[in-house]
Amino acid sequence: MTAPYETLRTRRQGNVLFATFDAPPVNLIGPEVVRDLVGLCAELAGPSDIRVVVFDSADPDFFLPHVDLTKVAEYTAEAAKAGGPGDASLGMLFRRVSELPAVTVATLRGRARGAGSEFLLACDMRFASREHAVLGQPEVGLGTTPGAGALQHLTRLLGRGRALEAVLTSADFDADLAERYGWINRALPDAELDAFVAALAARMGGFPRDALLAAKAAVNAIGLPEPAAVRADAALFQQLVRGAEAQHRVAELFARGLQTRGRTELELGDVLGEMSG
């Protein structure tokens, strides 16, 4: 890969590309991260012999904790560059990730909440550190709804009841519970995680590319939501996140230290449960 990226570090090993999110101070999904994802998707969509892409994080505490709530308009404008103004949403960008002509695998350490979890759900496979992974969809606790794919993916993966539990409680899920529910493929001991994912990626990277992509496309045809459903979820999120209730709750969270390295970000599920209605 030759493109310069501000928040992604890439390295290649055979037919496998490793892409590491590195966006200090806490890996928020802001315009820079979105711009880099748009660029990477464009590069992978062109002529390439990359067969597998492995995403991970340089920050052991934060994979992608959520969007930068101070830059919603900016990152939305960057997302629009992936598909045009009619698809100005993270949900449609993440759908493009799901449709990439490569197998996408996520190695999860740290927190992946909100759109960070939704990015993971857009990847083809997810493997998490048993000791250090946290997943959550905090949007309802903030006064809005998930808008980048969680409603679609979690309902398909977890079933109706468990999807509602994940979304309506805005609680944090550890790797063992996420594995039991189907949010991730497997939870592994942290010391074994990297070697496991590298071996899995190398194994798939050695298989014929046409067969990999044909099988992926067939599964996507069954399992991915229709674009209209993704667009509707994005529109609802963008409507509610601008509302008075969401703005009030977000302001309270910022007063508690949201988007900084502290208890609010580390234990967001607990903090949301402590807030008054």
C-alpha positions in Angstrom: 0.0 0.0 0.0 1.4 3.3 -1.0 -1.1 6.0 0.1 0.0 8.1 3.1 -2.4 7.7 6.1 -2.6 10.0 9.1 -4.3 7.6 11.5 -3.6 4.2 10.0 -0.2 2.4 10.1 0.0 -0.3 7.5 2.4 -3.2 6.9 2.2 -6.1 4.5 3.0 -9.7 5.1 2.5 -11.8 2.0 -1.1 -11.4 0.8 -2.1 -10.0 4.2 -2.3 -6.3 5.0 -2.2 -5.2 8.7 -3.8 -1.9 9.4 -3.4 -0.4 12.9 -5.5 2.5 14.1 -3.3 5.2 15.7 -5.2 8.4 16.4 -4.2 9.8 19.8 -5.3 10.6 22.4 -8.0 8.0 22.5 -8.6 6.8 18.9 -11.9 8.7 18.4 -13.6 8.3 15.0 -13.2 11.8 13.7 -12.7 13.2 10.2 -9.0 12.0 10.0 -9.9 8.4 10.8 -12.9 8.5 8.4 -10.7 10.1 5.7 -8.1 7.3 6.1 -10.8 4.6 5.9 -12.2 6.2 2.7 -8.7 6.2 1.2 -8.0 2.6 2.3 -11.3 1.4 0.9 -10.6 3.1 -2.4 -7.1 1.6 -2.6 -8.3 -1.9 -1.8 -11.1 -1.6 -4.3 -8.6 -1.1 -7.1 -6.2 -3.6 -8.6 -4.6 -5.5 -5.7 -3.4 -8.9 -4.6 -4.3 -8.3 -1.0 -6.5 -11.1 0.1 -6.9 -10.4 3.9 -6.9 -7.1 5.9 -6.3 -7.3 9.7 -7.4 -4.2 11.7 -6.1 -3.6 15.2 -5.2 -0.6 17.4 -2.0 0.9 18.7 -3.8 1.9 21.9 -4.3 -1.0 24.3 -7.2 0.8 26.1 -9.1 2.0 23.1 -9.8 0.3 19.8 -12.3 2.8 18.4 -14.3 4.1 21.5 -16.9 6.0 19.5 -17.3 9.0 17.2 -15.9 12.4 18.0 -19.1 14.1 19.1 -17.6 17.5 18.6 -17.1 16.8 14.8 -20.2 15.0 13.6 -20.5 17.3 10.6 -16.9 17.0 9.7 -16.6 13.2 9.8 -19.9 12.9 7.9 -18.6 15.1 5.1 -15.5 12.8 4.9 -17.7 9.7 4.8 -19.7 11.2 1.9 -16.5 11.0 -0.3 -16.9 7.2 -0.3 -20.2 7.2 -2.0 -21.4 10.7 -2.7 -23.7 13.2 -0.8 -26.6 10.7 -0.9 -24.6 8.3 1.3 -23.1 10.8 3.7 -23.0 8.4 6.7 -20.7 6.1 8.5 -23.2 3.3 8.0 -22.7 3.4 4.2 -19.0 3.7 4.6 -18.9 0.7 6.8 -21.1 -1.2 4.3 -18.3 -0.5 1.8 -15.9 -2.1 4.3 -18.2 -5.1 4.3 -18.1 -5.3 0.6 -14.3 -4.9 0.1 -12.7 -7.4 -2.3 -10.7 -8.8 0.6 -11.5 -10.6 3.8 -11.5 -8.2 6.8 -10.6 -9.4 10.2 -10.6 -7.3 13.4 -8.3 -7.9 16.4 -10.0 -6.3 19.4 -8.2 -5.0 22.5 -9.6 -2.1 24.5 -13.0 -0.4 24.0 -15.1 -0.5 20.9 -18.3 1.3 21.5 -20.9 3.0 19.3 -19.5 3.4 15.8 -16.3 1.6 16.9 -18.4 -1.5 17.6 -20.2 -0.9 14.3 -16.9 -0.8 12.4 -16.1 -4.2 14.0 -19.5 -5.5 12.9 -18.8 -4.4 9.4 -15.7 -6.5 9.3 -16.0 -10.1 8.2 -14.6 -11.6 11.4 -13.9 -10.3 15.0 -11.5 -11.8 17.5 -11.1 -10.3 21.0 -8.8 -10.3 24.0 -10.6 -12.1 26.8 -8.9 -9.8 29.4 -8.9 -6.5 27.6 -11.8 -6.2 25.2 -15.0 -4.2 25.8 -17.9 -3.7 23.4 -21.0 -1.5 23.8 -23.7 0.5 22.0 -24.1 3.5 24.2 -26.4 5.5 21.9 -29.7 5.1 23.6 -28.1 6.2 26.9 -27.0 9.3 25.1 -30.5 10.0 23.7 -30.2 8.7 20.2 -30.0 5.3 18.4 -27.2 3.4 16.7 -26.8 4.8 13.2 -23.9 3.0 11.5 -25.1 -0.6 11.3 -25.5 -2.0 14.8 -29.3 -2.3 14.6 -29.0 -4.3 11.5 -26.0 -6.5 12.3 -26.8 -7.2 16.0 -30.3 -8.3 15.2 -29.0 -10.7 12.6 -26.1 -12.0 14.8 -27.7 -12.0 18.3 -31.4 -12.4 17.7 -34.1 -9.9 18.6 -34.0 -10.3 22.4 -30.2 -10.1 22.8 -29.9 -7.3 20.3 -32.5 -5.3 22.3 -30.5 -6.0 25.5 -27.3 -4.7 23.9 -28.9 -1.6 22.4 -31.5 -0.6 25.0 -29.2 -1.0 28.1 -26.2 0.8 26.6 -24.2 -1.5 28.8 -20.6 -2.7 28.3 -20.0 -6.3 27.3 -16.8 -8.2 28.0 -15.4 -10.5 25.5 -16.7 -13.7 27.0 -20.3 -12.5 27.0 -19.9 -11.0 23.5 -18.7 -14.4 22.3 -21.6 -16.2 23.9 -24.0 -13.8 22.3 -22.4 -13.9 18.9 -21.1 -10.3 18.8 -17.6 -11.6 18.1 -16.3 -14.8 16.6 -14.1 -15.8 19.5 -12.7 -14.5 22.8 -9.1 -15.6 23.2 -6.5 -15.2 26.0 -4.7 -12.0 25.3 -1.3 -13.7 25.0 -2.6 -15.9 22.2 -4.7 -13.4 20.3 -2.1 -11.9 17.9 -0.6 -15.3 16.9 -4.1 -16.8 16.4 -5.2 -13.9 14.1 -2.0 -13.9 12.2 -2.2 -17.6 11.5 -5.8 -17.4 10.5 -5.1 -14.5 8.1 -2.0 -16.2 6.6 -4.1 -19.4 6.1 -6.8 -17.5 4.2 -4.2 -15.4 2.4 -2.8 -18.6 0.9 -6.1 -19.6 -0.7 -7.3 -18.7 -4.2 -8.5 -15.1 -4.2 -11.4 -15.7 -6.6 -12.8 -18.5 -4.3 -12.4 -16.3 -1.2 -14.3 -13.4 -2.7 -17.0 -15.5 -4.3 -17.7 -17.2 -1.0 -17.7 -13.8 0.8 -20.1 -12.3 -1.8 -22.5 -15.2 -1.4 -22.6 -14.9 2.4 -23.0 -11.1 2.1 -26.0 -11.5 -0.2 -27.7 -13.4 2.6 -26.4 -11.6 5.7 -25.9 -7.9 4.9 -28.8 -5.4 5.3 -30.2 -3.6 2.3 -28.7 -0.1 1.7 -32.1 1.5 2.4 -32.1 0.1 5.9 -28.6 1.4 6.6 -29.6 4.8 5.2 -32.7 4.9 7.4 -30.7 4.1 10.6 -28.2 6.8 9.7 -31.0 9.4 9.2 -32.6 8.6 12.5 -29.3 8.9 14.4 -28.5 12.2 12.8 -32.0 13.5 13.7 -31.9 12.4 17.3 -28.3 13.3 18.1 -29.1 16.9 17.3 -32.1 16.9 19.6 -32.3 18.7 23.0 -32.3 15.6 25.1 -29.2 14.1 23.4 -27.4 17.4 23.6 -28.1 17.7 27.3 -26.8 14.3 28.1 -23.7 14.7 25.9 -23.0 18.0 27.6 -23.2 16.2 31.0 -20.8 13.5 29.8 -18.3 16.1 28.6 -18.5 17.7 32.0 -17.6 14.2 33.4 -14.6 13.9 31.1 -15.9 12.3 27.9 -13.3 12.0 25.1 -10.4 12.1 27.6 -8.5 9.2 29.2 -10.4 8.8 32.4 -13.2 6.9 34.1 -16.0 8.2 31.8 -14.4 6.7 28.7 -13.0 3.6 30.5 -16.3 2.8 32.2 -18.8 4.5 30.0 -21.4 1.7 30.4 -21.4 2.2 34.2 -21.4 6.0 33.9 -24.5 6.0 31.6 -26.3 3.9 34.2 -25.5 6.4 36.9 -26.9 9.4 35.0 -30.4 10.6 35.8 -33.1 10.3 33.1 
